[in-house]
Amino acid sequence: MLDAQWQRGRDRMFPGVTRPPAEVFREQMFLTFIGGDRTSLDQRYEVGVENVMWSTDFPHPASSWPNSRSIVDQVFEGVPAEERQLIVAGNAARVYGLAAA
């Protein structure tokens, strides 16, 4: 929606923004979701698969540990293996400069 507004009124409403907001978002923003919240996962294409990370929130009380693996299996049912790997480990490894998981 913001891209459409930017396209229609960029000269007067967004004079300094030279690229679509979604393009800038995908370069600079990353979203996490916790536990079994499937909403973020269902919207991964709108956000960008490379911009979504799953979290256990360990060691906080809201953590899915020690059931994290079974929750991932449930939440990611039907998600292609490559996308699952990116969201569960690969994106965080890239963003934080960690060794690939």
N, CA, C and O atoms as a GROMACS GRO file, in nm:
protein
  404
    1MET      N    1   0.083  -0.119   0.000
    1MET     CA    2   0.000   0.000   0.000
    1MET      C    3   0.088   0.126   0.000
    1MET      O    4   0.059   0.222  -0.071
    2LEU      N    5   0.194   0.123   0.080
    2LEU     CA    6   0.282   0.239   0.083
    2LEU      C    7   0.350   0.260  -0.051
    2LEU      O    8   0.370   0.374  -0.093
    3ASP      N    9   0.386   0.151  -0.118
    3ASP     CA   10   0.445   0.165  -0.251
    3ASP      C   11   0.348   0.234  -0.348
    3ASP      O   12   0.389   0.318  -0.428
    4ALA      N   13   0.221   0.199  -0.340
    4ALA     CA   14   0.121   0.261  -0.429
    4ALA      C   15   0.106   0.409  -0.397
    4ALA      O   16   0.096   0.491  -0.488
    5GLN      N   17   0.105   0.445  -0.269
    5GLN     CA   18   0.097   0.587  -0.231
    5GLN      C   19   0.222   0.662  -0.277
    5GLN      O   20   0.213   0.774  -0.328
    6TRP      N   21   0.338   0.599  -0.261
    6TRP     CA   22   0.463   0.660  -0.304
    6TRP      C   23   0.460   0.684  -0.455
    6TRP      O   24   0.503   0.790  -0.502
    7GLN      N   25   0.411   0.587  -0.530
    7GLN     CA   26   0.404   0.600  -0.676
    7GLN      C   27   0.312   0.715  -0.718
    7GLN      O   28   0.346   0.791  -0.809
    8ARG      N   29   0.198   0.728  -0.651
    8ARG     CA   30   0.101   0.833  -0.688
    8ARG      C   31   0.146   0.972  -0.646
    8ARG      O   32   0.123   1.069  -0.718
    9GLY      N   33   0.209   0.983  -0.529
    9GLY     CA   34   0.236   1.117  -0.479
    9GLY      C   35   0.379   1.142  -0.439
    9GLY      O   36   0.405   1.226  -0.352
   10ARG      N   37   0.472   1.071  -0.500
   10ARG     CA   38   0.610   1.083  -0.454
   10ARG      C   39   0.669   1.221  -0.472
   10ARG      O   40   0.752   1.262  -0.391
   11ASP      N   41   0.628   1.294  -0.573
   11ASP     CA   42   0.685   1.428  -0.594
   11ASP      C   43   0.649   1.525  -0.483
   11ASP      O   44   0.732   1.605  -0.440
   12ARG      N   45   0.525   1.518  -0.435
   12ARG     CA   46   0.483   1.614  -0.333
   12ARG      C   47   0.483   1.558  -0.191
   12ARG      O   48   0.510   1.632  -0.096
   13MET      N   49   0.453   1.427  -0.175
   13MET     CA   50   0.445   1.369  -0.040
   13MET      C   51   0.575   1.304   0.004
   13MET      O   52   0.604   1.297   0.124
   14PHE      N   53   0.654   1.256  -0.090
   14PHE     CA   54   0.778   1.184  -0.058
   14PHE      C   55   0.894   1.237  -0.144
   14PHE      O   56   0.956   1.159  -0.215
   15PRO      N   57   0.922   1.364  -0.138
   15PRO     CA   58   1.020   1.422  -0.233
   15PRO      C   59   1.161   1.364  -0.220
   15PRO      O   60   1.233   1.362  -0.320
   16GLY      N   61   1.202   1.318  -0.105
   16GLY     CA   62   1.337   1.266  -0.089
   16GLY      C   63   1.349   1.116  -0.106
   16GLY      O   64   1.459   1.062  -0.102
   17VAL      N   65   1.237   1.049  -0.126
   17VAL     CA   66   1.238   0.903  -0.138
   17VAL      C   67   1.247   0.868  -0.286
   17VAL      O   68   1.153   0.891  -0.362
   18THR      N   69   1.359   0.811  -0.325
   18THR     CA   70   1.383   0.784  -0.467
   18THR      C   71   1.354   0.641  -0.508
   18THR      O   72   1.354   0.609  -0.627
   19ARG      N   73   1.331   0.553  -0.410
   19ARG     CA   74   1.301   0.412  -0.440
   19ARG      C   75   1.174   0.370  -0.368
   19ARG      O   76   1.138   0.430  -0.267
   20PRO      N   77   1.106   0.269  -0.419
   20PRO     CA   78   0.984   0.222  -0.352
   20PRO      C   79   1.014   0.184  -0.207
   20PRO      O   80   1.116   0.122  -0.180
   21PRO      N   81   0.926   0.218  -0.114
   21PRO     CA   82   0.946   0.186   0.027
   21PRO      C   83   0.968   0.037   0.052
   21PRO      O   84   1.046   0.001   0.140
   22ALA      N   85   0.901  -0.051  -0.022
   22ALA     CA   86   0.919  -0.195  -0.001
   22ALA      C   87   1.061  -0.237  -0.032
   22ALA      O   88   1.115  -0.327   0.033
   23GLU      N   89   1.122  -0.175  -0.130
   23GLU     CA   90   1.261  -0.205  -0.165
   23GLU      C   91   1.355  -0.166  -0.050
   23GLU      O   92   1.445  -0.241  -0.015
   24VAL      N   93   1.333  -0.049   0.006
   24VAL     CA   94   1.414  -0.002   0.118
   24VAL      C   95   1.391  -0.092   0.239
   24VAL      O   96   1.486  -0.129   0.309
   25PHE      N   97   1.265  -0.129   0.265
   25PHE     CA   98   1.231  -0.218   0.376
   25PHE      C   99   1.309  -0.348   0.366
   25PHE      O  100   1.370  -0.392   0.463
   26ARG      N  101   1.307  -0.410   0.249
   26ARG     CA  102   1.372  -0.540   0.232
   26ARG      C  103   1.523  -0.532   0.250
   26ARG      O  104   1.587  -0.633   0.284
   27GLU      N  105   1.581  -0.416   0.229
   27GLU     CA  106   1.725  -0.400   0.250
   27GLU      C  107   1.760  -0.376   0.397
   27GLU      O  108   1.871  -0.409   0.440
   28GLN      N  109   1.668  -0.318   0.474
   28GLN     CA  110   1.705  -0.268   0.605
   28GLN      C  111   1.625  -0.324   0.723
   28GLN      O  112   1.662  -0.299   0.838
   29MET      N  113   1.519  -0.397   0.698
   29MET     CA  114   1.432  -0.441   0.807
   29MET      C  115   1.421  -0.593   0.811
   29MET      O  116   1.421  -0.660   0.708
   30PHE      N  117   1.412  -0.645   0.932
   30PHE     CA  118   1.395  -0.788   0.954
   30PHE      C  119   1.291  -0.805   1.063
   30PHE      O  120   1.290  -0.731   1.162
   31LEU      N  121   1.205  -0.904   1.046
   31LEU     CA  122   1.099  -0.929   1.141
   31LEU      C  123   1.118  -1.066   1.205
   31LEU      O  124   1.163  -1.160   1.140
   32THR      N  125   1.085  -1.074   1.332
   32THR     CA  126   1.088  -1.204   1.398
   32THR      C  127   0.948  -1.239   1.446
   32THR      O  128   0.865  -1.152   1.471
   33PHE      N  129   0.924  -1.367   1.458
   33PHE     CA  130   0.802  -1.413   1.522
   33PHE      C  131   0.840  -1.526   1.615
   33PHE      O  132   0.943  -1.591   1.598
   34ILE      N  133   0.756  -1.548   1.712
   34ILE     CA  134   0.792  -1.639   1.820
   34ILE      C  135   0.697  -1.758   1.825
   34ILE      O  136   0.577  -1.746   1.799
   35GLY      N  137   0.752  -1.872   1.859
   35GLY     CA  138   0.673  -1.991   1.885
   35GLY      C  139   0.584  -2.031   1.769
   35GLY      O  140   0.631  -2.045   1.655
   36GLY      N  141   0.457  -2.051   1.797
   36GLY     CA  142   0.363  -2.104   1.699
   36GLY      C  143   0.280  -2.002   1.626
   36GLY      O  144   0.177  -2.037   1.569
   37ASP      N  145   0.322  -1.876   1.626
   37ASP     CA  146   0.246  -1.770   1.557
   37ASP      C  147   0.263  -1.785   1.406
   37ASP      O  148   0.367  -1.748   1.351
   38ARG      N  149   0.165  -1.838   1.341
   38ARG     CA  150   0.172  -1.867   1.197
   38ARG      C  151   0.145  -1.743   1.111
   38ARG      O  152   0.171  -1.746   0.991
   39THR      N  153   0.093  -1.635   1.169
   39THR     CA  154   0.057  -1.516   1.092
   39THR      C  155   0.175  -1.462   1.013
   39THR      O  156   0.164  -1.437   0.893
   40SER      N  157   0.288  -1.443   1.079
   40SER     CA  158   0.407  -1.391   1.011
   40SER      C  159   0.456  -1.485   0.903
   40SER      O  160   0.498  -1.442   0.796
   41LEU      N  161   0.450  -1.612   0.930
   41LEU     CA  162   0.493  -1.712   0.834
   41LEU      C  163   0.403  -1.710   0.710
   41LEU      O  164   0.452  -1.723   0.598
   42ASP      N  165   0.275  -1.695   0.731
   42ASP     CA  166   0.181  -1.691   0.619
   42ASP      C  167   0.202  -1.567   0.531
   42ASP      O  168   0.164  -1.568   0.414
   43GLN      N  169   0.259  -1.463   0.587
   43GLN     CA  170   0.281  -1.339   0.511
   43GLN      C  171   0.427  -1.323   0.466
   43GLN      O  172   0.470  -1.212   0.434
   44ARG      N  173   0.502  -1.432   0.465
   44ARG     CA  174   0.645  -1.425   0.435
   44ARG      C  175   0.675  -1.374   0.295
   44ARG      O  176   0.780  -1.314   0.274
   45TYR      N  177   0.587  -1.395   0.199
   45TYR     CA  178   0.614  -1.348   0.064
   45TYR      C  179   0.594  -1.197   0.053
   45TYR      O  180   0.666  -1.130  -0.021
   46GLU      N  181   0.498  -1.143   0.127
   46GLU     CA  182   0.477  -0.999   0.128
   46GLU      C  183   0.594  -0.927   0.194
   46GLU      O  184   0.638  -0.822   0.147
   47VAL      N  185   0.644  -0.983   0.301
   47VAL     CA  186   0.754  -0.924   0.376
   47VAL      C  187   0.887  -0.953   0.308
   47VAL      O  188   0.976  -0.868   0.303
   48GLY      N  189   0.900  -1.073   0.256
   48GLY     CA  190   1.023  -1.123   0.196
   48GLY      C  191   1.077  -1.237   0.281
   48GLY      O  192   1.106  -1.218   0.399
   49VAL      N  193   1.089  -1.353   0.224
   49VAL     CA  194   1.137  -1.471   0.297
   49VAL      C  195   1.272  -1.443   0.361
   49VAL      O  196   1.302  -1.495   0.468
   50GLU      N  197   1.354  -1.362   0.296
   50GLU     CA  198   1.488  -1.329   0.348
   50GLU      C  199   1.483  -1.228   0.462
   50GLU      O  200   1.587  -1.194   0.519
   51ASN      N  201   1.364  -1.180   0.497
   51ASN     CA  202   1.349  -1.079   0.602
   51ASN      C  203   1.274  -1.129   0.725
   51ASN      O  204   1.241  -1.050   0.813
   52VAL      N  205   1.248  -1.258   0.732
   52VAL     CA  206   1.172  -1.315   0.843
   52VAL      C  207   1.260  -1.413   0.919
   52VAL      O  208   1.332  -1.493   0.859
   53MET      N  209   1.254  -1.406   1.053
   53MET     CA  210   1.331  -1.497   1.138
   53MET      C  211   1.240  -1.552   1.248
   53MET      O  212   1.165  -1.478   1.310
   54TRP      N  213   1.248  -1.683   1.270
   54TRP     CA  214   1.173  -1.746   1.377
   54TRP      C  215   1.254  -1.739   1.505
   54TRP      O  216   1.377  -1.746   1.501
   55SER      N  217   1.187  -1.726   1.619
   55SER     CA  218   1.256  -1.712   1.747
   55SER      C  219   1.200  -1.806   1.851
   55SER      O  220   1.080  -1.834   1.854
   56THR      N  221   1.288  -1.855   1.936
   56THR     CA  222   1.243  -1.934   2.051
   56THR      C  223   1.222  -1.843   2.172
   56THR      O  224   1.152  -1.880   2.266
   57ASP      N  225   1.284  -1.725   2.169
   57ASP     CA  226   1.287  -1.628   2.279
   57ASP      C  227   1.352  -1.686   2.404
   57ASP      O  228   1.325  -1.641   2.515
   58PHE      N  229   1.438  -1.784   2.385
   58PHE     CA  230   1.512  -1.842   2.497
   58PHE      C  231   1.612  -1.740   2.549
   58PHE      O  232   1.678  -1.677   2.467
   59PRO      N  233   1.626  -1.719   2.675
   59PRO     CA  234   1.578  -1.793   2.791
   59PRO      C  235   1.458  -1.728   2.860
   59PRO      O  236   1.434  -1.757   2.977
   60HIS      N  237   1.385  -1.643   2.794
   60HIS     CA  238   1.273  -1.572   2.857
   60HIS      C  239   1.155  -1.666   2.883
   60HIS      O  240   1.144  -1.771   2.820
   61PRO      N  241   1.068  -1.629   2.975
   61PRO     CA  242   0.953  -1.715   3.009
   61PRO      C  243   0.862  -1.748   2.890
   61PRO      O  244   0.797  -1.852   2.890
   62ALA      N  245   0.856  -1.661   2.790
   62ALA     CA  246   0.772  -1.688   2.673
   62ALA      C  247   0.835  -1.787   2.577
   62ALA      O  248   0.777  -1.818   2.473
   63SER      N  249   0.951  -1.836   2.609
   63SER     CA  250   1.027  -1.926   2.522
   63SER      C  251   0.950  -2.055   2.490
   63SER      O  252   0.871  -2.104   2.570
   64SER      N  253   0.977  -2.107   2.371
   64SER     CA  254   0.919  -2.235   2.332
   64SER      C  255   1.006  -2.353   2.377
   64SER      O  256   0.966  -2.468   2.362
   65TRP      N  257   1.123  -2.326   2.431
   65TRP     CA  258   1.213  -2.430   2.480
   65TRP      C  259   1.150  -2.499   2.601
   65TRP      O  260   1.098  -2.428   2.687
   66PRO      N  261   1.153  -2.627   2.614
   66PRO     CA  262   1.230  -2.728   2.540
   66PRO      C  263   1.153  -2.793   2.426
   66PRO      O  264   1.193  -2.898   2.377
   67ASN      N  265   1.044  -2.732   2.382
   67ASN     CA  266   0.961  -2.791   2.276
   67ASN      C  267   0.982  -2.724   2.140
   67ASN      O  268   0.899  -2.738   2.050
   68SER      N  269   1.091  -2.652   2.125
   68SER     CA  270   1.114  -2.572   2.005
   68SER      C  271   1.110  -2.654   1.877
   68SER      O  272   1.047  -2.614   1.780
   69ARG      N  273   1.176  -2.766   1.875
   69ARG     CA  274   1.181  -2.847   1.752
   69ARG      C  275   1.043  -2.896   1.710
   69ARG      O  276   1.009  -2.893   1.592
   70SER      N  277   0.963  -2.941   1.805
   70SER     CA  278   0.829  -2.990   1.769
   70SER      C  279   0.740  -2.874   1.723
   70SER      O  280   0.658  -2.890   1.634
   71ILE      N  281   0.757  -2.757   1.784
   71ILE     CA  282   0.680  -2.640   1.742
   71ILE      C  283   0.718  -2.600   1.600
   71ILE      O  284   0.631  -2.568   1.518
   72VAL      N  285   0.848  -2.600   1.570
   72VAL     CA  286   0.893  -2.569   1.433
   72VAL      C  287   0.832  -2.668   1.335
   72VAL      O  288   0.784  -2.628   1.228
   73ASP      N  289   0.833  -2.796   1.369
   73ASP     CA  290   0.775  -2.897   1.280
   73ASP      C  291   0.627  -2.867   1.253
   73ASP      O  292   0.581  -2.881   1.140
   74GLN      N  293   0.553  -2.827   1.357
   74GLN     CA  294   0.411  -2.797   1.340
   74GLN      C  295   0.389  -2.670   1.259
   74GLN      O  296   0.313  -2.669   1.162
   75VAL      N  297   0.456  -2.563   1.300
   75VAL     CA  298   0.433  -2.431   1.238
   75VAL      C  299   0.478  -2.428   1.093
   75VAL      O  300   0.415  -2.363   1.009
   76PHE      N  301   0.587  -2.499   1.063
   76PHE     CA  302   0.642  -2.495   0.929
   76PHE      C  303   0.592  -2.607   0.838
   76PHE      O  304   0.647  -2.630   0.730
   77GLU      N  305   0.488  -2.677   0.882
   77GLU     CA  306   0.431  -2.782   0.798
   77GLU      C  307   0.387  -2.723   0.665
   77GLU      O  308   0.313  -2.625   0.661
   78GLY      N  309   0.432  -2.784   0.556
   78GLY     CA  310   0.395  -2.738   0.422
   78GLY      C  311   0.484  -2.627   0.367
   78GLY      O  312   0.469  -2.588   0.252
   79VAL      N  313   0.577  -2.576   0.447
   79VAL     CA  314   0.669  -2.472   0.401
   79VAL      C  315   0.788  -2.541   0.334
   79VAL      O  316   0.844  -2.635   0.389
   80PRO      N  317   0.826  -2.495   0.214
   80PRO     CA  318   0.941  -2.557   0.147
   80PRO      C  319   1.065  -2.557   0.236
   80PRO      O  320   1.090  -2.462   0.309
   81ALA      N  321   1.143  -2.665   0.228
   81ALA     CA  322   1.260  -2.684   0.315
   81ALA      C  323   1.358  -2.567   0.304
   81ALA      O  324   1.414  -2.525   0.406
   82GLU      N  325   1.379  -2.513   0.186
   82GLU     CA  326   1.472  -2.401   0.169
   82GLU      C  327   1.425  -2.278   0.245
   82GLU      O  328   1.505  -2.209   0.308
   83GLU      N  329   1.296  -2.250   0.239
   83GLU     CA  330   1.240  -2.135   0.311
   83GLU      C  331   1.247  -2.159   0.462
   83GLU      O  332   1.280  -2.068   0.538
   84ARG      N  333   1.215  -2.279   0.503
   84ARG     CA  334   1.222  -2.313   0.647
   84ARG      C  335   1.363  -2.291   0.699
   84ARG      O  336   1.380  -2.232   0.806
   85GLN      N  337   1.464  -2.336   0.627
   85GLN     CA  338   1.602  -2.322   0.671
   85GLN      C  339   1.640  -2.174   0.682
   85GLN      O  340   1.706  -2.135   0.778
   86LEU      N  341   1.599  -2.093   0.586
   86LEU     CA  342   1.628  -1.950   0.592
   86LEU      C  343   1.564  -1.886   0.715
   86LEU      O  344   1.630  -1.812   0.788
   87ILE      N  345   1.438  -1.914   0.738
   87ILE     CA  346   1.363  -1.848   0.845
   87ILE      C  347   1.407  -1.897   0.983
   87ILE      O  348   1.413  -1.818   1.077
   88VAL      N  349   1.438  -2.024   0.996
   88VAL     CA  350   1.476  -2.080   1.126
   88VAL      C  351   1.622  -2.050   1.161
   88VAL      O  352   1.655  -2.034   1.278
   89ALA      N  353   1.711  -2.043   1.061
   89ALA     CA  354   1.853  -2.027   1.093
   89ALA      C  355   1.929  -1.938   0.995
   89ALA      O  356   2.006  -1.852   1.037
   90GLY      N  357   1.910  -1.958   0.867
   90GLY     CA  358   1.993  -1.892   0.767
   90GLY      C  359   1.987  -1.741   0.767
   90GLY      O  360   2.090  -1.675   0.753
   91ASN      N  361   1.869  -1.684   0.782
   91ASN     CA  362   1.857  -1.538   0.782
   91ASN      C  363   1.930  -1.477   0.902
   91ASN      O  364   2.000  -1.376   0.888
   92ALA      N  365   1.913  -1.536   1.019
   92ALA     CA  366   1.982  -1.485   1.138
   92ALA      C  367   2.132  -1.497   1.123
   92ALA      O  368   2.205  -1.406   1.161
   93ALA      N  369   2.179  -1.608   1.067
   93ALA     CA  370   2.322  -1.626   1.046
   93ALA      C  371   2.376  -1.515   0.954
   93ALA      O  372   2.482  -1.459   0.980
   94ARG      N  373   2.303  -1.483   0.849
   94ARG     CA  374   2.344  -1.379   0.756
   94ARG      C  375   2.340  -1.240   0.822
   94ARG      O  376   2.437  -1.165   0.812
   95VAL      N  377   2.230  -1.208   0.888
   95VAL     CA  378   2.212  -1.075   0.948
   95VAL      C  379   2.314  -1.048   1.058
   95VAL      O  380   2.368  -0.938   1.067
   96TYR      N  381   2.342  -1.148   1.140
   96TYR     CA  382   2.430  -1.130   1.254
   96TYR      C  383   2.574  -1.175   1.229
   96TYR      O  384   2.657  -1.171   1.320
   97GLY      N  385   2.604  -1.218   1.106
   97GLY     CA  386   2.739  -1.259   1.073
   97GLY      C  387   2.784  -1.385   1.146
   97GLY      O  388   2.900  -1.398   1.183
   98LEU      N  389   2.691  -1.478   1.166
   98LEU     CA  390   2.722  -1.604   1.235
   98LEU      C  391   2.759  -1.712   1.134
   98LEU      O  392   2.730  -1.698   1.015
   99ALA      N  393   2.821  -1.817   1.180
   99ALA     CA  394   2.848  -1.930   1.094
   99ALA      C  395   2.714  -1.988   1.050
   99ALA      O  396   2.620  -1.994   1.129
  100ALA      N  397   2.705  -2.031   0.926
  100ALA     CA  398   2.580  -2.088   0.873
  100ALA      C  399   2.537  -2.206   0.956
  100ALA      O  400   2.618  -2.291   0.994
  101ALA      N  401   2.409  -2.212   0.984
  101ALA     CA  402   2.353  -2.322   1.065
  101ALA      C  403   2.316  -2.438   0.977
  101ALA      O  404   2.268  -2.540   1.026
   0.00000   0.00000   0.00000
